[in-house]
Amino acid sequence: MNTGQMLLATGAIVLLGITVLTVNRSFNSQGIILEQTEIGTYATSLATSIVDEASSMAFDEATVNSAVSSQSSCISDSKLGTDVGEKTNPQTTVNFDDFDDYNNLKEGVKVAGVDSFTVNCQVYYVNPSAPNTNIHTQSFFKRLDVQVWSQTSLDTVRMSYIFSYIMFR
């Protein structure tokens, strides 16, 4: 091999190396994007499950077995949360019977092969004309804020749901 051929062969090897590194970086970036997408999808599913589960419950402890006609009949703001016997352990909501039982719920959820997630919930009475405004008096409107995150996630999924009590006569 002469000098010209050696330079061409060396150049070809350098170009091949650069191409391999570029493709490898591209695959690595796409893998991270796919992983974050999967984590985000599971986090969104967990938040949606909590909202669906909570919205299927009674509005308030006072409305579990009967109707109320005035806002003052609902439980006070300071008593939003679980009642005695409604929570058997930190990982289950099976004994919940009303929407505000989800107040201060914080639980860990492990999705095999994906990640471990932390779910945090808060329930507030809200002003019906300004649903982002928390109020400290009884109302026929409550908001559930759900946050879901994991250690490897780049984002926190935040979801809110307004639940209103309507009594039909």
Secondary structure as UniProt FT lines:
FT   HELIX           3..55
FT   HELIX           61..63
FT   HELIX           71..73
FT   HELIX           77..79
FT   TURN            84..85
FT   TURN            90..91
FT   TURN            94..95
FT   HELIX           99..102
FT   TURN            103..104
FT   STRAND          106..111
FT   TURN            112..114
FT   STRAND          115..127
FT   TURN            128..129
FT   STRAND          130..135
FT   STRAND          141..150
FT   STRAND          157..164
//
